[in-house]
Amino acid sequence: MTDGPAPDAPANVLTDAALVRRVLNGNSTAFTVLVDRHAPACLRLATRMLQNRHDAEDVTQQTLLRAYKALGKYDEREQYRAWLFAILLNRCRTAAQTRARRLHVVSPGLDKAPDVAVLPNVARAELRDDIARAIAQLELPYREAFLLKHVEELSYEEMAVATGVGVSALKMRVKRACERLQILLGDGDDAKQ
């Protein structure tokens, strides 16, 4: 017998790897549990990466469909979330490149900074808007690393799986993103005059 919950255990108490095994064995409802578990984080990350809710929803749907089709390639030794984020980040990169090309063709003289996503009404909405605008100004690799580390709270090892980038390079990207954010938010030496 294998370690873990009994074969007839409810799907919502199973590990991600056990759910993947169930899906691969023909239990498609187990994938619904994976979607329920991870879709909110995917949508949150995609929205912050793309700065556009509609594009983020499209990318999240594409990601979940691609993940379903590629479940046979998932390696149980990896965290499912990191594996899923790798697919999501690739979709985000493609969407960002497509949007940049479209903006360049449609309006070559306009500023190419993406629109800031609509944030929920909360206390300190102005600060949240400032932070969102600053994050949106980061170059995509730095924004990606910053969000994975400080918003999604992935370990550097999980980030490496998700991005395909080495741990030391990711640490440098996070450090540079934080330095740039300090400047953009007025806390860096360059902002003081």
C-alpha positions, 0 to 999 in steps of 0.5 A: 500500500502507498503512504497517504490517505486511503484510495477512497478518501475525499478529494479535498483532503488529498495532496496535489500529487495524489489528485494528479494520479486520480486524474491520470487514472480517469477521475476528471472530478479530481482536476476540479479540486486542483482548479478550485485549489490553485485557480485563485492564485493563478488569477491573482498572479496573472492579474499582477503580471499583466495589469489587466483583469481580462487578459489575466482571466484568459491566461488563467483559463489557458493555463488550466487547460494546458495543465490538464493536457500536460498532467502526464508530464508532471513530476510528483517530486516537484510542487504542483503549484510551482509546475502550474506557475511555470505554465502560467508565467509562459502564458503571461510572457506570451500575452505581454509580448502580444499586447506590446506588439499590438500597442506598437502597431496601433499607437507607436508614439504612446507610452507603452506602460500597461494600465494599472489593474483595478484594485478592490476598495480597501483602506489605503487604496491610494498606497495600493495604487502607488505600489501597483503602479510601481510594480507595473513599471518593473521590467517583466523578469523583475516583476515576475520574480518579485511577485513570486517571492513576496506575493505568492511566497514561493521559495527560491527553489519553487521559483526556479521550477516555475521560471526555469531560472537559477536560484542565484539569478532569481535572488538578484532579480528580487533584490533589484526589483526591491531596490527599483521599487524603493526608488519608484516609491520615493524611498531610495537615495535617488528619490531624495533631492 
